[in-house]
Amino acid sequence: MTTASGEELDLLGLFALPPGALDWQQRAACAGHKPADDFYPRLVNRSRYEPVSATATALCASCPVRVECVRFGLTSGCPVGVHGGFNMGAKPDRERARAWLAESDRRTYAEAS
């Protein structure tokens, strides 16, 4: 794509992440987990999803990178899937995830002080 002035525009570069930005995913408790259905609750009707599976809930609860996963789920713009035990497709879960992350950040800051 070119700009109005004729310069080449690198669209992929606009969305590129820095090297290593997603390395935490390799340490996730769910890395390589099958079936992926456990992490993608089905939409039951226009506004309600199936509950997050017990498998996903258990894996996320003990995950060493849960904070990074929740933060990624909230900031990546990905509208579906379970991140850190929260279904990012369901508004109530996203709100709970934000509150959980804020509390986690508050505890981390308090411990570091």
Summary of the structure (lengths in Angstrom):
residues: 113
radius of gyration: 17.3
end to end distance: 48.6
largest distance: 54.8
contacts: 256
relative contact order: 0.12
helix: 47%
strand: 10%
